[in-house]
Amino acid sequence: MVEVVRSPWQNAYVERLIGSARRECIDHVIVFGETHLRRIMSVYASYYNEARTHLALAKDSPIGGPIERFGRIIAEPMVGGLHHRYART
């Protein structure tokens, strides 16, 4: 039986997600403990899945919303003001 040793640094999908979370969120916030970090990551996860554009999805988010064609554009702060979601009213 041949045992294959795998490096933990070989999962490209997880590496990409961790890198995005660090660059876009954690590097800009002072974390005050595990509970605070979990709350920050929860808010970032909802932003990542509901509002952030993804090039692989033709600049849509994984949980897409309806196309808003008319109205005034407003900026809604997300992730404690680090990012914004632009929507029409």
Biotite code that builds the C-alpha atoms (Angstrom):
import biotite.structure as struc

atoms = struc.array([
    struc.Atom([0.000, 0.000, 0.000], chain_id="A", res_id=1, res_name="MET", atom_name="CA", element="C"),
    struc.Atom([1.400, 3.378, -1.055], chain_id="A", res_id=2, res_name="VAL", atom_name="CA", element="C"),
    struc.Atom([0.640, 6.288, 1.231], chain_id="A", res_id=3, res_name="GLU", atom_name="CA", element="C"),
    struc.Atom([0.375, 9.663, -0.484], chain_id="A", res_id=4, res_name="VAL", atom_name="CA", element="C"),
    struc.Atom([1.517, 12.613, 1.577], chain_id="A", res_id=5, res_name="VAL", atom_name="CA", element="C"),
    struc.Atom([-0.293, 15.783, 0.635], chain_id="A", res_id=6, res_name="ARG", atom_name="CA", element="C"),
    struc.Atom([0.645, 19.313, 1.518], chain_id="A", res_id=7, res_name="SER", atom_name="CA", element="C"),
    struc.Atom([-2.048, 21.438, 3.194], chain_id="A", res_id=8, res_name="PRO", atom_name="CA", element="C"),
    struc.Atom([-1.069, 24.249, 0.833], chain_id="A", res_id=9, res_name="TRP", atom_name="CA", element="C"),
    struc.Atom([-2.312, 22.452, -2.281], chain_id="A", res_id=10, res_name="GLN", atom_name="CA", element="C"),
    struc.Atom([-6.047, 23.282, -2.218], chain_id="A", res_id=11, res_name="ASN", atom_name="CA", element="C"),
    struc.Atom([-6.324, 26.185, -4.667], chain_id="A", res_id=12, res_name="ALA", atom_name="CA", element="C"),
    struc.Atom([-9.990, 26.948, -3.885], chain_id="A", res_id=13, res_name="TYR", atom_name="CA", element="C"),
    struc.Atom([-9.409, 27.279, -0.154], chain_id="A", res_id=14, res_name="VAL", atom_name="CA", element="C"),
    struc.Atom([-6.203, 29.240, -0.735], chain_id="A", res_id=15, res_name="GLU", atom_name="CA", element="C"),
    struc.Atom([-8.129, 31.706, -2.912], chain_id="A", res_id=16, res_name="ARG", atom_name="CA", element="C"),
    struc.Atom([-10.923, 32.126, -0.351], chain_id="A", res_id=17, res_name="LEU", atom_name="CA", element="C"),
    struc.Atom([-8.518, 32.625, 2.559], chain_id="A", res_id=18, res_name="ILE", atom_name="CA", element="C"),
    struc.Atom([-6.478, 35.117, 0.530], chain_id="A", res_id=19, res_name="GLY", atom_name="CA", element="C"),
    struc.Atom([-9.583, 37.098, -0.436], chain_id="A", res_id=20, res_name="SER", atom_name="CA", element="C"),
    struc.Atom([-10.831, 37.173, 3.160], chain_id="A", res_id=21, res_name="ALA", atom_name="CA", element="C"),
    struc.Atom([-7.456, 38.364, 4.426], chain_id="A", res_id=22, res_name="ARG", atom_name="CA", element="C"),
    struc.Atom([-6.884, 41.009, 1.727], chain_id="A", res_id=23, res_name="ARG", atom_name="CA", element="C"),
    struc.Atom([-10.436, 42.398, 1.703], chain_id="A", res_id=24, res_name="GLU", atom_name="CA", element="C"),
    struc.Atom([-11.359, 42.125, 5.377], chain_id="A", res_id=25, res_name="CYS", atom_name="CA", element="C"),
    struc.Atom([-9.031, 40.856, 8.098], chain_id="A", res_id=26, res_name="ILE", atom_name="CA", element="C"),
    struc.Atom([-6.013, 42.986, 7.098], chain_id="A", res_id=27, res_name="ASP", atom_name="CA", element="C"),
    struc.Atom([-8.127, 46.134, 7.687], chain_id="A", res_id=28, res_name="HIS", atom_name="CA", element="C"),
    struc.Atom([-9.659, 45.263, 11.063], chain_id="A", res_id=29, res_name="VAL", atom_name="CA", element="C"),
    struc.Atom([-8.293, 44.877, 14.573], chain_id="A", res_id=30, res_name="ILE", atom_name="CA", element="C"),
    struc.Atom([-9.669, 41.603, 15.937], chain_id="A", res_id=31, res_name="VAL", atom_name="CA", element="C"),
    struc.Atom([-10.433, 41.511, 19.673], chain_id="A", res_id=32, res_name="PHE", atom_name="CA", element="C"),
    struc.Atom([-10.895, 37.771, 20.106], chain_id="A", res_id=33, res_name="GLY", atom_name="CA", element="C"),
    struc.Atom([-12.445, 34.645, 18.652], chain_id="A", res_id=34, res_name="GLU", atom_name="CA", element="C"),
    struc.Atom([-16.047, 35.814, 19.058], chain_id="A", res_id=35, res_name="THR", atom_name="CA", element="C"),
    struc.Atom([-15.268, 39.095, 17.329], chain_id="A", res_id=36, res_name="HIS", atom_name="CA", element="C"),
    struc.Atom([-13.467, 37.280, 14.497], chain_id="A", res_id=37, res_name="LEU", atom_name="CA", element="C"),
    struc.Atom([-16.429, 34.914, 14.018], chain_id="A", res_id=38, res_name="ARG", atom_name="CA", element="C"),
    struc.Atom([-18.818, 37.893, 13.814], chain_id="A", res_id=39, res_name="ARG", atom_name="CA", element="C"),
    struc.Atom([-16.561, 39.695, 11.296], chain_id="A", res_id=40, res_name="ILE", atom_name="CA", element="C"),
    struc.Atom([-16.231, 36.561, 9.150], chain_id="A", res_id=41, res_name="MET", atom_name="CA", element="C"),
    struc.Atom([-19.994, 35.967, 9.271], chain_id="A", res_id=42, res_name="SER", atom_name="CA", element="C"),
    struc.Atom([-20.659, 39.478, 7.963], chain_id="A", res_id=43, res_name="VAL", atom_name="CA", element="C"),
    struc.Atom([-17.912, 39.091, 5.334], chain_id="A", res_id=44, res_name="TYR", atom_name="CA", element="C"),
    struc.Atom([-19.345, 35.734, 4.200], chain_id="A", res_id=45, res_name="ALA", atom_name="CA", element="C"),
    struc.Atom([-22.769, 37.284, 3.609], chain_id="A", res_id=46, res_name="SER", atom_name="CA", element="C"),
    struc.Atom([-21.140, 40.170, 1.699], chain_id="A", res_id=47, res_name="TYR", atom_name="CA", element="C"),
    struc.Atom([-19.024, 37.708, -0.333], chain_id="A", res_id=48, res_name="TYR", atom_name="CA", element="C"),
    struc.Atom([-22.037, 35.603, -1.319], chain_id="A", res_id=49, res_name="ASN", atom_name="CA", element="C"),
    struc.Atom([-24.704, 38.296, -1.740], chain_id="A", res_id=50, res_name="GLU", atom_name="CA", element="C"),
    struc.Atom([-23.058, 41.516, -2.947], chain_id="A", res_id=51, res_name="ALA", atom_name="CA", element="C"),
    struc.Atom([-19.456, 41.018, -4.108], chain_id="A", res_id=52, res_name="ARG", atom_name="CA", element="C"),
    struc.Atom([-18.986, 40.636, -7.849], chain_id="A", res_id=53, res_name="THR", atom_name="CA", element="C"),
    struc.Atom([-17.177, 37.543, -9.132], chain_id="A", res_id=54, res_name="HIS", atom_name="CA", element="C"),
    struc.Atom([-15.504, 37.504, -12.547], chain_id="A", res_id=55, res_name="LEU", atom_name="CA", element="C"),
    struc.Atom([-16.201, 33.783, -13.004], chain_id="A", res_id=56, res_name="ALA", atom_name="CA", element="C"),
    struc.Atom([-19.936, 34.511, -12.635], chain_id="A", res_id=57, res_name="LEU", atom_name="CA", element="C"),
    struc.Atom([-19.963, 37.301, -15.246], chain_id="A", res_id=58, res_name="ALA", atom_name="CA", element="C"),
    struc.Atom([-19.664, 39.959, -12.511], chain_id="A", res_id=59, res_name="LYS", atom_name="CA", element="C"),
    struc.Atom([-22.622, 38.602, -10.558], chain_id="A", res_id=60, res_name="ASP", atom_name="CA", element="C"),
    struc.Atom([-22.701, 37.315, -6.992], chain_id="A", res_id=61, res_name="SER", atom_name="CA", element="C"),
    struc.Atom([-23.303, 33.643, -6.087], chain_id="A", res_id=62, res_name="PRO", atom_name="CA", element="C"),
    struc.Atom([-26.702, 34.604, -4.644], chain_id="A", res_id=63, res_name="ILE", atom_name="CA", element="C"),
    struc.Atom([-27.833, 36.900, -7.425], chain_id="A", res_id=64, res_name="GLY", atom_name="CA", element="C"),
    struc.Atom([-30.552, 39.495, -7.132], chain_id="A", res_id=65, res_name="GLY", atom_name="CA", element="C"),
    struc.Atom([-32.944, 41.117, -9.561], chain_id="A", res_id=66, res_name="PRO", atom_name="CA", element="C"),
    struc.Atom([-31.670, 43.697, -12.039], chain_id="A", res_id=67, res_name="ILE", atom_name="CA", element="C"),
    struc.Atom([-32.683, 47.185, -10.943], chain_id="A", res_id=68, res_name="GLU", atom_name="CA", element="C"),
    struc.Atom([-32.980, 49.438, -13.978], chain_id="A", res_id=69, res_name="ARG", atom_name="CA", element="C"),
    struc.Atom([-34.582, 52.615, -12.585], chain_id="A", res_id=70, res_name="PHE", atom_name="CA", element="C"),
    struc.Atom([-34.125, 54.749, -9.508], chain_id="A", res_id=71, res_name="GLY", atom_name="CA", element="C"),
    struc.Atom([-31.494, 56.690, -7.652], chain_id="A", res_id=72, res_name="ARG", atom_name="CA", element="C"),
    struc.Atom([-28.243, 54.840, -6.915], chain_id="A", res_id=73, res_name="ILE", atom_name="CA", element="C"),
    struc.Atom([-27.257, 54.641, -3.252], chain_id="A", res_id=74, res_name="ILE", atom_name="CA", element="C"),
    struc.Atom([-24.195, 53.149, -1.555], chain_id="A", res_id=75, res_name="ALA", atom_name="CA", element="C"),
    struc.Atom([-25.022, 50.769, 1.290], chain_id="A", res_id=76, res_name="GLU", atom_name="CA", element="C"),
    struc.Atom([-22.043, 50.210, 3.627], chain_id="A", res_id=77, res_name="PRO", atom_name="CA", element="C"),
    struc.Atom([-21.206, 46.559, 4.309], chain_id="A", res_id=78, res_name="MET", atom_name="CA", element="C"),
    struc.Atom([-18.615, 44.801, 6.488], chain_id="A", res_id=79, res_name="VAL", atom_name="CA", element="C"),
    struc.Atom([-18.384, 47.763, 8.839], chain_id="A", res_id=80, res_name="GLY", atom_name="CA", element="C"),
    struc.Atom([-17.933, 50.257, 6.002], chain_id="A", res_id=81, res_name="GLY", atom_name="CA", element="C"),
    struc.Atom([-14.987, 48.451, 4.377], chain_id="A", res_id=82, res_name="LEU", atom_name="CA", element="C"),
    struc.Atom([-17.090, 47.668, 1.298], chain_id="A", res_id=83, res_name="HIS", atom_name="CA", element="C"),
    struc.Atom([-20.259, 49.055, -0.227], chain_id="A", res_id=84, res_name="HIS", atom_name="CA", element="C"),
    struc.Atom([-23.202, 47.557, -2.082], chain_id="A", res_id=85, res_name="ARG", atom_name="CA", element="C"),
    struc.Atom([-24.616, 49.838, -4.736], chain_id="A", res_id=86, res_name="TYR", atom_name="CA", element="C"),
    struc.Atom([-28.359, 49.591, -5.316], chain_id="A", res_id=87, res_name="ALA", atom_name="CA", element="C"),
    struc.Atom([-31.199, 51.619, -6.706], chain_id="A", res_id=88, res_name="ARG", atom_name="CA", element="C"),
    struc.Atom([-34.007, 53.020, -4.583], chain_id="A", res_id=89, res_name="THR", atom_name="CA", element="C"),
])
